[in-house]
């Protein structure tokens, strides 16, 4: 059992880190250095709208990979904590009848904390996620989940939540109306280096959470 948990943990962390590194590389190649041949047969850089859209697509895939990783991490934590048959693990961390099917919000740190307290107790590292991650990283996870929701749901509650968040993300009031999430990820904070804007900060937050899981889930 112990060996199986260790191997599964390493696979989960490696998959997420590989996906995040792929996102960085793809962003560098496609967004930073991307070129195309225009109708006049001249090679030109991608336009700003193209760069913003590509950034948004790449980030959304990374957010999906992180959510899947968090599901797996909770299953691994259940395997480590409880002596039950394998077929019950996903039901313990998900829904009693349908397991992980239709259980959402795995990228939201507050949801991870709430679920961990209910499943594993208030002393579990996931239940104390805010204390176990640097303060800025925990906040970045919260921001990242809201941005992810805004990409997935252009209107309604997700849009309202993101509009309230833009000030925290360094977007001046005059620039907030109609801002795309791709522009937010690519161009803000404006005074930060290009490799330290929200796209890269969110990727870093996902990676640091993976490192925490690797350290704290025991076989």
N, C-alpha and C positions, 0 to 999 in steps of 0.2 A: 504493500500500500504506500509506504513512505516514498519508495523509489518512483512509483507511478505519479504521485503528486508532484514531486520535484521535476520530473521530466515534463509533465503537462504545464507546470508553471513556466519553465524555461521556454517551451514552445510558444505559449501565449505571449510572453514578454518579447520574445524574438520576432514574432509575427507583427506585433504592433510597432516595434522599433524599426523594423524593415519598411513598413508602410509609411511611417513618419519620415524616414530618411528618403524614401522615394518621393514623397511630397516635396521635400526641400530641393532635391535634385531637379524634379520636374518643374518646379517654380522657377528655379534658376535658369533652366534651359528654355522653357516655353514663354515665361513672362519677362524675365530680365533680359535675356538674349534673343528672344523670339523674332524671327524675320519672315517675310512673305514676299512673293513676287507680284507686283501690281499689274494692272492691264497694260501699262506702258513697258512691261518687262524690266522694271527696276526693283531691286531688292530693297525693301524698306522695313523698319521696325514695326511691330504690331502697334496698333493705335491704343490709346488709353482705355477706351471701352473694351477692346479685346483683352487687354491685360487684366482689367478688373473682372471680367467674366471668367477668365481662366483661373484667376486667384480664387474666386468664389467656388468654382467647381472642384478645384484641388482641395481646398479647405473642407468642403462638405464631405468628400470621401474620407478625409482624415478623421473628421468628427464621427462618421459612421464606424470607422475602424476602432476608435476609442470606445464608443458605446458597446460594441461587441466585446472588446477586451474587458470592460467592467463587468459585463454579464459573466464572462469566463472566470474573472477574479472572484466573484461571489460564489460561484460553484466550487472553485478551488478552496475557498475559505470554509465552505460547508463540508467538503470532503475532509479537510484538516480537523474540523471541530467535532463533527458528528459521526458516529459509527452506524451508518445506514447503508443499504444496498445501493449500488450505482444508479439504478433506475429512479431513485427518489431524490437525487441531488438537485435536479433542476426544479422539482416541485417544492423543495424546501426554500429556495431563494426566489422562486417565482410565485405562481398561483397553485393552490392545492389541487385544482382539477386539470389545468392546462399547462402547468410548468411555466416556462419563460415566454410562451406565446402571448402576445398582446400586453406584455408588461413593458411599459415605456419609461423614458426619462433616465436611462442609465448614464447619460453624460452629465447630469445635473448633480453637483456635489452635495447639495442639501438632500436630494433623494437618496444618495448613497449613505449619508450619515443616518438618516431616518431608518432606512431599511436595515443597516448594520446594527443599530441599537435594538431594533425589534428582534433580529435574528441571533445576534452574537453577544449582546450586552454592551453597556455603555463604555467599557474599557477596551473594546476591540479597536484596532488601529483604524478601520474604516469609520467606526463611530466617532473617532476623534480626528477625522481627516483634516479639519481646520488647524489643529495643533501639530499634526504630523507633516504638514506641507508648509513651505514658506508662505507668509501671508499673501504676498503678491500672486503666487502660483495658485492658491485657492481661489482668489478673486478672479484670476484669468480663466479658470475652469468655469466659473459662474458666467462670466461674460461670453465665453466661447459657446456655451450651451444656448444662450439667448440668441447669439448670432446665427448659430445653426438652425434654431427654430424659425428665425426670421427668413432664412433662405428657403426653408421647407414650406413656410406658411406666409406668403407675402402680405396678408392682411390680418385683420382681427386682433386677437390678444397678443400674438407674437409681435406684430408691428407696434402696438402700443407699448409693450415692455421694452422694445429696442429703442424707441424714441426717447424714453425716460433714461436710457442707459448711455446715450451718445455723449452727454457731458462728461461722464466718468471715463469715456474712451478718448477724450481729448478732441472732440469735434466741436468747433465753435458754433454758437447758436445760428449764425448766418449761413452755415454750410450744412445744417442738419436736414432741411426739407428735401425729401426725395433722394437722399443719399443711398447709393447701393451698398450692399454688404461687401461686394468686391472692392469698391473704392475704400471703404472703411478698413478692410483687411490689408490692402496694399499701401495706402497713403497716410495712415494715421498710426500713432501721433506724428504730426508733421515735423517735430523737432528731433525725432529719433532717427538713428541710422536706418538705412533701407532694410537691413537684416535684423532689425529689432522693432519692427512694427507689428501690428496685431496678428498677422498671419504667422509670423515666426514665434511670437510670444505664446500663442495658443498651442502651436506644435510643441514648444518647450514644456508647457504645462502638462500636456498629455504624456510626454516622455518622462517627466519627473514623477508623475503618478505611477507610471509603469515601474520605475526604479523602486518606489516605495513598496509596491506590491511584491516585487521580487525579494526585497529585504525582509518583509514582515510576515508573509504567508509561510508557515512552517509545515514541513512534511509530517 
